[in-house]
């Protein structure tokens, strides 16, 4: 249906928000990106990991996003 482009390297994880309106992606480029599903627009590029971003999860209310990285850190992002 749609191809989203924005990561500089491989994507390791994706996650949809609970209401299906947002998609997050985590990549080898150390970035977590936030996308609007309806039109594929990139809403944010989140920097903070020192190594590959490898996992993602939205909070049940969809107000926060959590990412895990190969750097051993877990980052909690406010997306409201």
C-alpha positions as CSV (number, residue, x, y, z in Angstrom):
1,X,0.0,0.0,0.0
2,X,2.8,2.4,0.9
3,X,6.6,2.5,1.1
4,X,8.1,4.7,3.8
5,X,11.6,6.0,3.2
6,X,13.8,7.8,5.7
7,X,16.2,5.4,7.4
8,X,19.8,5.4,6.3
9,X,20.2,1.6,6.8
10,X,18.2,-1.5,7.8
11,X,15.0,-1.3,9.8
12,X,15.0,-3.7,12.8
13,X,11.5,-3.1,14.2
14,X,8.1,-1.5,13.6
15,X,5.1,-0.9,15.8
16,X,1.6,0.5,15.3
17,X,0.0,2.7,17.9
18,X,-3.1,1.2,19.5
19,X,-5.5,3.3,17.4
20,X,-3.5,2.5,14.2
21,X,-2.9,6.1,13.3
22,X,0.9,6.1,13.9
23,X,3.7,3.8,12.9
24,X,7.1,3.8,14.6
25,X,10.3,2.3,13.1
26,X,13.7,1.5,14.7
27,X,16.8,1.2,12.6
28,X,20.5,0.4,12.4
29,X,21.0,4.1,11.8
30,X,20.3,4.6,15.6
31,X,17.1,6.5,14.9
32,X,13.5,5.9,15.8
33,X,11.1,7.5,13.3
34,X,7.4,8.2,13.8
35,X,5.1,8.2,10.8
36,X,1.4,9.1,10.2
37,X,-0.2,6.0,8.7
38,X,-2.9,7.7,6.6
39,X,-0.4,9.5,4.3
40,X,3.0,8.2,5.2
41,X,4.3,11.6,6.4
42,X,7.3,11.4,8.7
43,X,6.4,13.2,11.9
44,X,9.6,12.8,13.9
45,X,13.1,11.5,13.8
46,X,14.1,10.7,17.4
47,X,17.8,10.6,18.2
48,X,19.2,9.2,21.5
49,X,20.5,5.7,21.0
50,X,24.3,5.3,20.7
51,X,24.0,2.0,18.7
52,X,21.3,0.4,16.6
53,X,17.6,0.9,17.7
54,X,16.2,-2.7,17.8
55,X,12.8,-2.8,19.5
56,X,9.7,-0.7,19.9
57,X,6.4,-0.6,21.8
58,X,3.6,2.0,22.2
59,X,2.0,2.6,25.6
60,X,-1.7,1.4,25.7
61,X,-2.9,5.0,25.6
62,X,-0.6,5.8,22.7
63,X,1.1,8.8,24.4
64,X,4.5,7.2,24.8
65,X,6.8,5.1,22.8
66,X,9.6,2.9,24.2
67,X,12.6,1.9,22.2
68,X,15.4,-0.5,23.0
69,X,18.8,-0.4,21.5
70,X,22.0,-2.4,21.1
71,X,23.6,0.2,23.3
72,X,21.9,-1.4,26.3
73,X,19.6,1.6,26.8
74,X,15.8,1.8,26.9
75,X,14.4,5.2,25.8
76,X,10.9,6.5,26.7
77,X,9.6,9.1,24.3
78,X,6.6,11.3,24.8
79,X,4.8,11.5,21.5
80,X,1.9,13.7,22.5
